[in-house]
Amino acid sequence: MFEINNQKYRTAIIHDWFCNMGGGDKVAETFLDIMPDSPVYTSCYLEKSLTPRLKAADIRVSFLQKFLHQKKDNHQRFLPLMPVAFESFDMTAYDIILSSSSCCAKGVITGPGAIHICYCHTPMRYAWEFFGEYTEDMKPLKRKIIGLLMNYIRIWDAISANRVDYFIANSNNVAKRIWKHYRRKATVIYPPIDTEYFTPGREDGDFYLCVSRLVKYKRIDLAVQACNRLKASLVVIGQGAEYERLKKMAGATLKILGRQPDDVIREYYRRCKAFIFPGEEDFGMTPLEAQACGRPVIAYGKGGALETVIDGKTGIFFEEQTVESLIQGMKKLDGIKIEKSACRENAERFSVQTFKENLREEIERRCRDADIL
């Protein structure tokens, strides 16, 4: 339920999937603070990926759940069926639908009197401008088949964008891409960073840190190669398809730890020399978590990092997505002084409380615009 002026509205939350807890999943979980009694619809989930808050929620899954391998995540293979999965949900009982989408969640079909607000993390990366990056290592036949599939997915993606009444983008970077692909304007509301949990510590370490899902486009391999070459200490926290490859690449000064609980991650944030963020992200929450702990960021100077890192004040940018450029950035950071207080102050602009206030105001504003109040 969502209450405005003592009037209660029936609400539902929609999210793509909960299979490898990342930034988008944390955002969807925060929706429950605003709409605590809402059912959460999703295509599928892995039990081990759910937080205690999500385990206690009313999660409703599609038919894809029965095909999900609980020990070995295979949800990516369901992409051709995702549109059908989300269209199969009956949304007619709800007045306000809030979707969290980087894939197909925005494609639910709502009732005629309902308002659908989509918090868009990105238009599908693998369907649009990053298609080449995702398929460059595929064999020619597989790449051709995937190309034909993506033609269908792009058509559905563009059409289903018309089912959304109002878009919210997680950054100006994503708002531009929403306009490019959907020709829809979006309000920008930055994702929530738990600045009350991620706080500075007292100890200083001499290692670099990456916290990420270990998938190719995150480019953690650049950090591994750079630290191998410099014989610098690096800790990598995360799980994903690149895990085994990165383990084989790692030299004596590197630790690839896999998935870790939040308290362990926070301790590494607090003690790291700097946080390395080598991918081109839609937004990127981990650099802000590091800054909340008072640590500088070395980031590739494209995408969402341009909105979260202040060059020369809370970190530095490297210009090219290469090992050599990253090494230059690491050396550049050594030559300047970054204050913990500056990093912390920058992160506080993205607090959970600010996010919830902005999101609630936007929902109320859009309900007034749609004249459902």
PyMOL commands that set and color helices and strands:
alter all, ss='L'
color gray80, all
select helices_A, chain A and resi 23-34+47-49+52-56+63-67+75-87+105-107+131-135+140-163+172-182+216-218+220-230+243-249+262-271+286-292+305-308+323-334+340-350+352-369
alter helices_A, ss='H'
color red, helices_A
select strands_A, chain A and resi 2-4+7-9+11-15+40-42+59-61+96-101+115-120+166-169+186-188+208-211+234-237+254-258+274-277+297-300+315-318
alter strands_A, ss='S'
color yellow, strands_A
deselect
rebuild
show_as cartoon
